[in-house]
Amino acid sequence: MDFITIKEAAEQWEISSRRVQVLCSEGRIKGAFKHGNAWFIPKEATKPEQKKRGPKTDK
């Protein structure tokens, strides 16, 4: 299985590398795992869908 780096995933998905790290740590990228300080993302992984936020309420 081939893997890509955080930076490569960020460029491919047009998001920041920090956002890719957060998605990995939340377990939202299927097949991604951490070994030491590096994240390994499968080459065929797709960008996760954005979570929907609830309605805003006035306080």
C-alpha positions as CSV (number, residue, x, y, z in Angstrom):
1,M,0.0,0.0,0.0
2,D,1.3,3.5,-0.9
3,F,1.1,6.4,1.5
4,I,1.3,10.2,1.1
5,T,2.4,12.8,3.6
6,I,0.4,15.4,5.4
7,K,1.7,18.1,3.0
8,E,0.8,16.1,-0.1
9,A,-2.7,15.5,1.2
10,A,-3.1,19.2,2.0
11,E,-2.1,20.2,-1.5
12,Q,-4.3,17.5,-3.1
13,W,-7.4,18.4,-1.1
14,E,-6.7,22.2,-1.1
15,I,-6.7,22.6,2.7
16,S,-4.0,23.4,5.3
17,S,-1.6,20.8,6.5
18,R,-2.8,21.6,10.1
19,R,-6.4,20.7,9.1
20,V,-5.2,17.4,7.7
21,Q,-3.4,16.7,11.0
22,V,-6.6,17.4,12.9
23,L,-8.7,15.2,10.6
24,C,-6.2,12.4,11.1
25,S,-6.2,12.7,14.9
26,E,-10.1,12.7,14.9
27,G,-10.0,9.4,12.9
28,R,-11.9,11.0,10.0
29,I,-9.4,9.8,7.3
30,K,-10.0,6.2,6.7
31,G,-6.8,4.1,6.9
32,A,-4.6,6.9,8.3
33,F,-2.3,5.9,11.2
34,K,0.5,7.5,13.2
35,H,3.9,6.0,13.6
36,G,6.2,8.0,15.8
37,N,5.6,11.7,14.9
38,A,4.5,11.0,11.3
39,W,1.0,10.4,9.9
40,F,0.7,7.8,7.1
41,I,-2.3,8.5,4.8
42,P,-3.3,6.0,2.1
43,K,-2.8,7.3,-1.4
44,E,-6.4,6.5,-2.3
45,A,-7.9,8.2,0.7
46,T,-10.5,10.8,0.0
47,K,-11.1,14.1,1.7
48,P,-13.7,13.6,4.5
49,E,-17.0,15.4,4.3
50,Q,-17.4,18.6,6.3
51,K,-19.4,18.1,9.5
52,K,-22.7,20.0,9.7
53,R,-23.0,22.4,12.6
54,G,-26.3,23.0,14.4
55,P,-28.3,26.1,14.2
56,K,-27.0,29.2,16.0
57,T,-29.0,30.3,19.0
58,D,-29.1,33.8,20.4
59,K,-28.2,34.1,24.1
